[in-house]
Amino acid sequence: MTDDERQRLMDFILEQQAATGVKLDQLGDSHKQLLDSHRRDSIRLDRDEPLLTLMIGGQAGTSRLTGNSTNRSAELRRYQSLDRFAVANATHSA
């Protein structure tokens, strides 16, 4: 290997190391930004969690109430149809 080839190889290695250093710095900055974003999101979630729990609990209560009212409506319709049937039979028997 000549001195010129050795010099080009060393220059190439130094350029690669410099490029790798720049990429590592960029990755470090991106990682810091992600950590900061995660911290902000965690704080926001901690703050909003009680409200979300209440909202979800309210949804479950609403579902139960809706289910009960649906059952009651079905029972009411059944009794109404039984009443109509009883009235119809009473008028046909008389």
KAZICOR-V539030 format. One record per helix or strand. SS is the DSSP state (H for helix, E for strand). FROM is the first residue (numbers start at 1). LEN is the number of residues. If there is no record, write none. Layout:
SS;FROM;LEN  SS;FROM;LEN
This chain:
H;3;91
